[in-house]
Amino acid sequence: MNNRREYRLCGTGGQGLILASIILAEAAAQNGMQVVQTQSYGPEARGGASKSEVIVAPDRIDHPKVIQPHTVLIMSSKAYAKYGADYHPQGTVILDSTFVTDAENKFAVKLPITRHARTELGTEIVANIVALGVINALSEEVPHNLLQEAVLNRAPKGTEVINTKALELGMRLAQTLTR
């Protein structure tokens, strides 16, 4: 389990975080890694706390449950309350400070992901792809071209340009962070 990497993407149902984790898993698989992707959300689905998890490893994954995620993305206060305390001691916690304003994690990276999507791309519907760009830029899990290919394979027809811009925006935002 030494090379095993665990990711948790959580927020509110409807933010597209399950899709983002599927894209990450597909890109990692294209990079020759073994992957497991799981998801869960409350009975209210849209509006309730949701989470999606990805495990990436070079070898067989014997235990398909995330134990202590190395990277946690949190895009809502509800998700922070429910999933924000459990992560690897040397892990990275990324908070979308557009919606997570009450977090008291002094180690977290706070970035207004949704606000950037709204102001720079004109819509917050691609905030999940912006977040994916941030995650991959910080973790360097997969080569950028494989992640972009996975995004484009999943993007609805006609949204390829904005999704590509969203991924690039996330990577640029990650580069502005000082850690």
N, C-alpha and C positions, 0 to 999 in steps of 0.2 A: 504493500500500500504506500510505499515511499513516494512514488511518482503520481499518485492519485490526486486529482484536483477536484474540488467540490464547489459548486456554485448554487446560490439560492437567489432567485429573483422574486420579489414579492411586492405587492401593492394592492390595488383595488381591482376587482373583476371588471374587465372592459378596457384596461390599459394596454393589453397586448403583450403581457409579460410571458404568458405561456408560449405564444408564437415566438417571442425573442429567444426563449430557452430552446425551443425546437430548432431554430436557425443555428444557434450556437452548437447544439449537439450534431446537427447535420454537417456543419463546417468541420468540426473536430473529427467526425467519422471520415470525411473526405481527406483529412490530413493523416489518415491511417491509425487513428486512435480508437479504442474501445469506448463506447458511451452508453450511459443510461440516462433517460430523461423521464421525470415524473411530475405530476401536477396535482394540486388540490385547491379547492375553493369552497367557501361556505355555501349553504343552501340558497342564498340570495344571488349567487354568481355575480351579476353586474352590481357593483356597489359594495360588496362585502370583501373582506380580506382574502387574498388569494396568494398562492405561492407555486413556484415551479422550480424544480431542482435538476441539475445536470451533474453527472459524474463523468470525468474524463480520465482515462488511464491508458498507458501503452500496452498493458496486458489485460488478461481476463479480469472482469469485475466480479468478484465472488459475493460481495455484499452490496446489493443495489440500493441501499439507503444512505442518504447523506447523514454523516455523523457530526462533523464540524466544518461547515463550509469555509473555504479559503476566501471566496469573494461573495459578498452579500450586497444586493441592490435592493433598496427600500424606497418605494415611490408613493407611500401614503402613511399617514399617522396611525391608522388602524393596523396596517401591516407592521409598523415599527413596534407597536404595543404587543403584537402577537408573536412576531418572529425576530425582533431586533436584538435580543440578548444572546442568541446562540450562534457563535462563530468561532473559527480557529483563532487561538491567541495571537498569531502573527498574520491574521487575515486582514482583508480590506473590506470596510463597510462603506458603501456609497449611498448617500442620502439625497433624494431629489428634494432640495430645500424649497421648491415651489410649493410642495404639499406637506413635507415633514418639517414642521417648525418647532415642535416641542421636544425634539430629541436632545438628550443630554450626554451623548457619547462624544467625549473629547477627542477620540481617535478617528472618528468617522470623517470621510471626505464629503463635504457638503457642496452640492452643485445644483443650481436651479435648472435641471434638465428640461422639464416641461416648459418652463418660461422661455428658454433658449429656442426650443422647437417652435413655440408660438410666435416669438418675435423675429426669428431669423428665417424660418421656413413658412410662416403664415398659418400653421396648423399644429395642434398638439397631438394629432392622431399618430404621428410618427415619433413621438417621444420614446417609445419602446426601442426603436431602431437607433435613435440618438444614444440611449442608455447602453445598447449593445456595443456601439462604437466606443463608448467610455470604458466599458468592461474589458473589451478586447485590447484596447490600447494599454490599459493598466496591467492586465494579466499576460498579454502576449501569448494567448492560448493557441491561436491559429493564425496562419499567414493572412494578411488583409485580403488578398485576392480570393481566397477560399471563402472567407466570411462574406465578402461582397457577392460572390456567386450564389451562396446560400440565401442571402437576402433577396436577390433578384429571382431566384427560383420560387420563393414563397410570396413575393410581392404581387398583389393583384395587377392584372394587365392595366396599363395606363399610369401606374404609380412608380414605375422603375426610376424615373429621374428624381422624384422627391425622396424616395427611399435611399438612393445612392447619396444624395445630398445630406440626408439625416445621418447616415453612417459616417460620412466625412466630418460632419459637425461634431459628432460624439468623439471622434478621434482628436479633433482640434481642441475640444474642451478638456480632454484628459491631459493634453500636452501643457495646458496652462496651470495645472495643479502642481504645487510644490509639496513634496511629501517628506 
